[in-house]
Amino acid sequence: MDAAIVEQLRSKANAGIEALKKRHPDQASVHFNSALELAEDVADARTRRDEVAVLSTLFERCGFPDLALMAAEEAVELDRSLKLDGLLGQDIIAVGNAHLKLENVAKAEGCFKEALETFVKRGDWANAASANTNMAAIVANQGKMGKAITLLEASLAYLAEAPFPDTEMQTRFALMQAMEFEGYDVDRAIANAAELCARFWTDMREEQRAIARDFVDRAVKRYVQMHPQPKSSAWKAKRFPMLYK
């Protein structure tokens, strides 16, 4: 019985994706709602948890944060009842992401803090970094750049324990921007920018590279002003060969 319901709800989810491809968001919403309603009919709690967790991610990525929130909250409830501690933190982050898209900033921050505590308690350092970086983004948007920098550097410390390239790129990128907005220690700013560009330049989207060019240039100008170079062009080309030739 559950297998048939799961097949139906996945079919509805796929129909929603197809509707979006054809630029019919109203139809997509109907299909996605149907998928979520069908998930409630899945008798096995673990199977239901897995399906609503996937639906939450799908809805959030497709621009339906209200549905994403309902699915993620259901996943969290099932994690707790089934004692799925290894999955709980990720689902709490999903709740936070949905709240953030709905501009419920305080609730989102609370979710990320709760997820961070969960991950740290389990020694899950890569996911702890992700939760911490999410909190830093909220703090930065509030104009608290000093606090954001502290959080982002803590994320890098977590990542040193358990590397995760996607989160590290996101963290270093945010740190580069925060350090320039704050006029932060230029040596540390250059060290972070150099690490970011050396390791992740080819992984960045073109719009990210454009932002990186701007912020690296700001950091380089600050550095050269603080540490005059007899051959600044050569120094820049050596430190950032992808930007200065």
Sequence and secondary structure as in RCSB ss.txt:
>XXXX:A:sequence
MDAAIVEQLRSKANAGIEALKKRHPDQASVHFNSALELAEDVADARTRRDEVAVLSTLFERCGFPDLALMAAEEA
VELDRSLKLDGLLGQDIIAVGNAHLKLENVAKAEGCFKEALETFVKRGDWANAASANTNMAAIVANQGKMGKAIT
LLEASLAYLAEAPFPDTEMQTRFALMQAMEFEGYDVDRAIANAAELCARFWTDMREEQRAIARDFVDRAVKRYVQ
MHPQPKSSAWKAKRFPMLYK
>XXXX:A:secstr
 HHHHHHHHHHHHHHHHHHHHTT HHHHHHHHHHHHHHHTT  SHHHHHHHHHHHHHHHHHTT HHHHHHHHHHH
HHHHHHHT HHHHHHHHHHHHHHHHHTT HHHHHHHHHHHHHHHHHHT HHHHHHHHHHHHHHHHHTT HHHHHH
HHHHHHHHHHHS  HHHHHHHHHHHHHHHHHHT  HHHHHHHHHHHHHHHGGGS HHHHHHHHHHHHHHHHHHHH
HS  TTHHHHHHHH TTT  
